[in-house]
Amino acid sequence: MTTIAGEGRQDTPTDEQRQGKRGLQALNFFMADMQAGIGPFLGVFLQQRGWTAGPIGTVMTAGGIAGMLMTAPAGAFIDHTEKKRLVVIVTGIATVVASLLILLSQSAWVVTVSQVATAIAGAAIGPAVAGMTLGIVRQKGFNAQNGRNQAWNHAGNMIGAGLSGYLGYRFGMPAIFYLAAVFGVLAIITVLTIPESAIDHRAARGLEGKGDGEEDGGGKAEGLRALLSNKPMLILAAALACFHLGNGAMLPLYGLAVVGAGKGNAALFVAQTVVVAQAVMIVASLAAMRMASGKGYWLVMLISFAALPLRGALAGTFIEQWGVWPVQALDGIGAGLQSVAVPGLVACLLNGTGRVNVGQGAVMTVQGVGASLSPAIGGWLAQALGYHVAFYVLGSFALISIALWIGFAGTLRPACAGARDSEGDDAQ
């Protein structure tokens, strides 16, 4: 094994790094249901207990806003802490408690507190896993390992949703919440299999290649400042904000529309919406990994943005049980491509700054503005104007993303090509 002094790079991965990579993939599998497994089912669960579309969307928005406000501080904390595994453990415990809390009471304040706790946990676990990945495989291997991580994450979502549908159909909706708690416990156990010594915490914050005595910019959380000083990141964040303003409510709202029309069993249909999307995301994330290593991220992101207007048009035209196949396949394309392209692009743009995870959090914060507002906008549009109009309006927001991405192509293409050149494709 050859090591470059002062940089922490290794030509051949150690046994601990190999174990760490396997642990990352297993963690991504189990944390998938912990992060998003309840979300698509929550709206139907509350609907069955007398809630209407507007209040359901408002509660989901409250959680989204809480998560949005925490992403940049969480990223800053991840940059500075060497207890990244402990962060995952704490977020896992919070998710388990939040899942069980909803089963005890469906009062507005209990559901709101649960959603806020889950959102804050989700805001921390994303940068934590990204940081551990960068610390184990370094910048050169990040694109390939992140692609594998996301494929395992989508597989976990798909299997978790399938189990949720079966358990919900067989034993009732509460079984879904117990399953999410079990996945949370398994995620906690899995993160402990990642050797602490395999994580280079300087590389994890984007300081690979700097000497130990070199100044890295201090310890303040500068997420939004880092974003505003980097034009490609600013454009990326704005485009993602518009995309998620339309995309965030699409899945839960389509479930409410079809189930509310009496065209499907609640648990089985919602599970089907997730399974279809996640199955496509597995393929899309692996395709994004290869496309990025060859052509850069610009085209990957453009295709992801273009999927949403088509999805909104289909969802608004066909509110039918069979509609889940084309509607959710398009969701899989958009979200699957972005799950690889966004973290990889941010990691490249901020490489050497020591603020990679702050940057991840800052981008998540801005796009979270869109995602957190989407359920409320979609819910009240559906209640006032009907589901058809709501889907058309939600899908149209991504047209702004497409306009930004094409309009600033001259600025974005070199940055995306730089991501391709710096990351490469790690075959280890």
BAGUFI-478175 format. One record per residue (C-alpha): x, y, z. Coordinates in steps of 0.05 Angstrom, whole numbers, plus 5000, padded with zeros to 4 digits. Example, Ala and Ser with C-alpha at 12.3 -4.5 7.8 and 13.67 -1.06 7.14 Angstrom:
! BAGUFI-478175
PATOR     xx     yy     zz
PATOR   5246   4910   5156
PATOR   5273   4979   5143
This chain:
! BAGUFI-478175
PATOR     xx     yy     zz
PATOR   5000   5000   5000
PATOR   5026   5069   4981
PATOR   5007   5130   5021
PATOR   5018   5203   5001
PATOR   5042   5240   5062
PATOR   4997   5295   5088
PATOR   4940   5277   5043
PATOR   4914   5212   5071
PATOR   4905   5182   5001
PATOR   4916   5109   4990
PATOR   4927   5073   4924
PATOR   4900   5008   4953
PATOR   4842   5008   5003
PATOR   4856   4978   5071
PATOR   4814   4922   5101
PATOR   4781   4974   5147
PATOR   4763   5017   5087
PATOR   4732   4958   5051
PATOR   4693   4941   5114
PATOR   4673   5014   5119
PATOR   4647   5014   5047
PATOR   4605   4952   5061
PATOR   4579   4984   5125
PATOR   4560   5047   5087
PATOR   4519   5007   5037
PATOR   4483   4968   5092
PATOR   4470   5033   5131
PATOR   4440   5065   5069
PATOR   4394   5005   5061
PATOR   4366   5008   5132
PATOR   4365   5084   5140
PATOR   4322   5089   5077
PATOR   4258   5067   5111
PATOR   4279   5106   5173
PATOR   4283   5170   5131
PATOR   4223   5164   5085
PATOR   4185   5100   5100
PATOR   4129   5133   5140
PATOR   4122   5196   5099
PATOR   4081   5169   5041
PATOR   4036   5130   5089
PATOR   4026   5185   5140
PATOR   3976   5224   5098
PATOR   3931   5163   5087
PATOR   3939   5143   5160
PATOR   3914   5212   5182
PATOR   3861   5214   5129
PATOR   3831   5150   5157
PATOR   3828   5185   5225
PATOR   3788   5245   5200
PATOR   3841   5293   5176
PATOR   3831   5331   5111
PATOR   3882   5347   5056
PATOR   3896   5418   5079
PATOR   3916   5403   5152
PATOR   3955   5341   5129
PATOR   3996   5384   5082
PATOR   4006   5437   5136
PATOR   4034   5387   5186
PATOR   4081   5358   5134
PATOR   4104   5429   5117
PATOR   4119   5442   5191
PATOR   4166   5383   5191
PATOR   4197   5405   5125
PATOR   4211   5475   5152
PATOR   4244   5446   5215
PATOR   4288   5402   5173
PATOR   4305   5459   5126
PATOR   4327   5504   5183
PATOR   4372   5450   5212
PATOR   4409   5427   5149
PATOR   4464   5480   5147
PATOR   4478   5477   5223
PATOR   4478   5401   5218
PATOR   4527   5404   5161
PATOR   4573   5451   5200
PATOR   4571   5404   5260
PATOR   4587   5344   5216
PATOR   4647   5382   5188
PATOR   4676   5392   5257
PATOR   4657   5330   5296
PATOR   4694   5265   5295
PATOR   4633   5230   5324
PATOR   4597   5221   5258
PATOR   4574   5150   5277
PATOR   4544   5177   5341
PATOR   4503   5227   5300
PATOR   4472   5170   5262
PATOR   4456   5133   5327
PATOR   4422   5194   5358
PATOR   4381   5208   5295
PATOR   4361   5134   5293
PATOR   4335   5138   5364
PATOR   4297   5202   5349
PATOR   4264   5170   5289
PATOR   4243   5108   5328
PATOR   4212   5151   5383
PATOR   4177   5196   5333
PATOR   4146   5135   5297
PATOR   4118   5107   5361
PATOR   4093   5175   5384
PATOR   4044   5181   5327
PATOR   4013   5114   5346
PATOR   3999   5139   5416
PATOR   3961   5201   5393
PATOR   3939   5233   5328
PATOR   3926   5301   5359
PATOR   3953   5359   5318
PATOR   4009   5378   5366
PATOR   4033   5306   5374
PATOR   4036   5294   5299
PATOR   4071   5360   5289
PATOR   4123   5346   5342
PATOR   4135   5277   5312
PATOR   4144   5306   5242
PATOR   4191   5360   5267
PATOR   4234   5309   5304
PATOR   4237   5264   5243
PATOR   4256   5322   5198
PATOR   4311   5345   5244
PATOR   4339   5274   5247
PATOR   4336   5270   5171
PATOR   4373   5337   5165
PATOR   4431   5309   5205
PATOR   4437   5239   5178
PATOR   4445   5260   5105
PATOR   4508   5302   5116
PATOR   4534   5251   5167
PATOR   4532   5194   5117
PATOR   4560   5238   5061
PATOR   4617   5259   5107
PATOR   4633   5187   5127
PATOR   4632   5167   5054
PATOR   4680   5222   5034
PATOR   4724   5206   5094
PATOR   4729   5133   5075
PATOR   4737   5135   4999
PATOR   4763   5207   4989
PATOR   4744   5254   4933
PATOR   4768   5208   4877
PATOR   4723   5151   4899
PATOR   4663   5192   4921
PATOR   4623   5190   4856
PATOR   4626   5114   4851
PATOR   4614   5100   4925
PATOR   4557   5151   4929
PATOR   4525   5118   4870
PATOR   4528   5050   4904
PATOR   4503   5081   4969
PATOR   4443   5110   4934
PATOR   4427   5045   4899
PATOR   4426   5009   4966
PATOR   4385   5067   4996
PATOR   4333   5060   4941
PATOR   4332   4985   4949
PATOR   4319   4994   5024
PATOR   4262   5042   5008
PATOR   4233   4993   4958
PATOR   4235   4933   5005
PATOR   4212   4974   5064
PATOR   4153   5000   5024
PATOR   4135   4930   5001
PATOR   4137   4904   5072
PATOR   4097   4964   5095
PATOR   4043   4950   5044
PATOR   4038   4877   5063
PATOR   4039   4890   5138
PATOR   3990   4948   5131
PATOR   3942   4905   5090
PATOR   3949   4846   5137
PATOR   3952   4879   5205
PATOR   3930   4951   5193
PATOR   3966   5018   5183
PATOR   3999   5019   5253
PATOR   4043   4960   5233
PATOR   4079   5007   5184
PATOR   4102   5051   5241
PATOR   4130   4992   5279
PATOR   4168   4970   5217
PATOR   4200   5039   5211
PATOR   4222   5034   5283
PATOR   4254   4966   5269
PATOR   4292   4994   5210
PATOR   4316   5051   5254
PATOR   4344   5001   5305
PATOR   4378   4961   5249
PATOR   4409   5026   5222
PATOR   4438   5040   5291
PATOR   4468   4970   5294
PATOR   4496   4975   5223
PATOR   4532   5041   5233
PATOR   4572   5009   5289
PATOR   4602   4960   5238
PATOR   4638   5018   5204
PATOR   4708   5023   5236
PATOR   4720   5091   5265
PATOR   4793   5087   5243
PATOR   4771   5080   5170
PATOR   4743   5151   5169
PATOR   4793   5207   5153
PATOR   4758   5266   5184
PATOR   4799   5317   5145
PATOR   4780   5285   5079
PATOR   4708   5280   5105
PATOR   4703   5356   5107
PATOR   4737   5367   5040
PATOR   4808   5381   5064
PATOR   4842   5325   5026
PATOR   4906   5352   4997
PATOR   4920   5406   5049
PATOR   4975   5402   5100
PATOR   4958   5392   5173
PATOR   4981   5461   5191
PATOR   4944   5497   5137
PATOR   4887   5543   5156
PATOR   4820   5517   5135
PATOR   4776   5576   5149
PATOR   4757   5571   5222
PATOR   4700   5535   5255
PATOR   4638   5578   5242
PATOR   4577   5550   5206
PATOR   4581   5588   5140
PATOR   4533   5547   5098
PATOR   4494   5603   5065
PATOR   4555   5647   5055
PATOR   4591   5589   5022
PATOR   4531   5579   4977
PATOR   4524   5653   4958
PATOR   4598   5660   4941
PATOR   4597   5603   4891
PATOR   4555   5619   4830
PATOR   4546   5547   4804
PATOR   4522   5526   4874
PATOR   4474   5585   4876
PATOR   4443   5565   4810
PATOR   4440   5492   4831
PATOR   4404   5510   4896
PATOR   4353   5555   4860
PATOR   4338   5502   4808
PATOR   4330   5449   4863
PATOR   4285   5495   4904
PATOR   4237   5502   4845
PATOR   4240   5428   4829
PATOR   4223   5407   4900
PATOR   4168   5459   4906
PATOR   4131   5417   4855
PATOR   4158   5348   4871
PATOR   4152   5347   4947
PATOR   4076   5338   4950
PATOR   4068   5295   4888
PATOR   4074   5226   4920
PATOR   4031   5235   4983
PATOR   3980   5275   4943
PATOR   3973   5222   4889
PATOR   3961   5170   4943
PATOR   3907   5213   4974
PATOR   3875   5225   4906
PATOR   3870   5152   4885
PATOR   3852   5125   4954
PATOR   3802   5182   4965
PATOR   3768   5163   4900
PATOR   3760   5092   4925
PATOR   3805   5063   4872
PATOR   3855   5025   4916
PATOR   3869   4995   4984
PATOR   3904   5049   5025
PATOR   3965   5010   5050
PATOR   3976   4969   4986
PATOR   3968   5027   4939
PATOR   4015   5074   4976
PATOR   4066   5017   4981
PATOR   4060   5007   4906
PATOR   4075   5081   4893
PATOR   4139   5076   4933
PATOR   4161   5008   4906
PATOR   4154   5030   4833
PATOR   4193   5094   4844
PATOR   4248   5063   4885
PATOR   4257   5005   4835
PATOR   4270   5057   4780
PATOR   4314   5097   4827
PATOR   4362   5039   4836
PATOR   4374   5036   4761
PATOR   4375   5112   4755
PATOR   4426   5122   4810
PATOR   4474   5071   4778
PATOR   4463   5103   4710
PATOR   4477   5172   4740
PATOR   4542   5147   4770
PATOR   4566   5123   4702
PATOR   4539   5183   4663
PATOR   4573   5231   4712
PATOR   4640   5197   4707
PATOR   4638   5202   4631
PATOR   4599   5266   4615
PATOR   4595   5305   4680
PATOR   4534   5325   4719
PATOR   4501   5378   4674
PATOR   4462   5329   4630
PATOR   4445   5285   4691
PATOR   4411   5344   4726
PATOR   4375   5368   4663
PATOR   4343   5300   4652
PATOR   4322   5298   4725
PATOR   4288   5366   4720
PATOR   4252   5347   4656
PATOR   4219   5287   4689
PATOR   4174   5329   4735
PATOR   4131   5367   4684
PATOR   4116   5301   4650
PATOR   4099   5270   4717
PATOR   4052   5327   4735
PATOR   4016   5323   4669
PATOR   4005   5247   4676
PATOR   3984   5252   4748
PATOR   3934   5307   4733
PATOR   3905   5270   4673
PATOR   3901   5199   4701
PATOR   3880   5192   4774
PATOR   3875   5117   4769
PATOR   3906   5057   4805
PATOR   3946   5038   4742
PATOR   3972   5110   4738
PATOR   4022   5094   4792
PATOR   4067   5060   4741
PATOR   4083   5119   4695
PATOR   4075   5172   4749
PATOR   4123   5139   4798
PATOR   4171   5115   4745
PATOR   4183   5188   4727
PATOR   4193   5203   4801
PATOR   4245   5148   4802
PATOR   4282   5179   4744
PATOR   4284   5249   4773
PATOR   4300   5232   4845
PATOR   4347   5175   4828
PATOR   4390   5218   4783
PATOR   4392   5275   4834
PATOR   4410   5229   4892
PATOR   4478   5218   4859
PATOR   4489   5283   4821
PATOR   4474   5333   4876
PATOR   4521   5307   4931
PATOR   4576   5293   4880
PATOR   4572   5362   4849
PATOR   4573   5397   4916
PATOR   4632   5355   4940
PATOR   4671   5374   4878
PATOR   4654   5448   4879
PATOR   4676   5455   4952
PATOR   4735   5407   4951
PATOR   4793   5437   4990
PATOR   4750   5487   5029
PATOR   4738   5446   5091
PATOR   4665   5463   5084
PATOR   4638   5406   5041
PATOR   4584   5385   5091
PATOR   4564   5456   5106
PATOR   4555   5464   5032
PATOR   4514   5400   5029
PATOR   4471   5428   5085
PATOR   4465   5496   5052
PATOR   4441   5467   4986
PATOR   4393   5422   5025
PATOR   4367   5483   5062
PATOR   4351   5522   4999
PATOR   4319   5463   4964
PATOR   4283   5448   5029
PATOR   4246   5514   5022
PATOR   4212   5484   4961
PATOR   4202   5415   4991
PATOR   4173   5442   5056
PATOR   4124   5489   5022
PATOR   4101   5437   4971
PATOR   4055   5395   5016
PATOR   4018   5457   5040
PATOR   4011   5486   4969
PATOR   3990   5419   4940
PATOR   3942   5403   4997
PATOR   3905   5469   4994
PATOR   3904   5470   4918
PATOR   3873   5401   4919
PATOR   3822   5421   4971
PATOR   3803   5486   4934
PATOR   3810   5468   4860
PATOR   3814   5392   4858
PATOR   3870   5343   4850
PATOR   3876   5351   4774
PATOR   3893   5425   4778
PATOR   3940   5413   4837
PATOR   3982   5363   4797
PATOR   3986   5408   4736
PATOR   4009   5467   4778
PATOR   4060   5426   4818
PATOR   4091   5397   4754
PATOR   4098   5465   4723
PATOR   4147   5490   4776
PATOR   4203   5448   4746
PATOR   4198   5489   4681
PATOR   4234   5543   4721
PATOR   4289   5494   4739
PATOR   4297   5474   4666
PATOR   4301   5548   4645
PATOR   4354   5563   4698
PATOR   4396   5501   4680
PATOR   4395   5516   4605
PATOR   4400   5592   4613
PATOR   4463   5587   4655
PATOR   4493   5528   4617
PATOR   4555   5569   4601
PATOR   4570   5575   4676
PATOR   4546   5506   4696
PATOR   4577   5462   4643
PATOR   4650   5476   4663
PATOR   4634   5464   4737
PATOR   4598   5399   4721
PATOR   4656   5377   4676
PATOR   4704   5393   4732
PATOR   4665   5346   4777
PATOR   4673   5292   4725
PATOR   4748   5303   4719
PATOR   4762   5307   4794
PATOR   4720   5248   4816
PATOR   4729   5197   4762
PATOR   4701   5128   4770
PATOR   4729   5086   4826
PATOR   4727   5013   4809
PATOR   4753   4990   4876
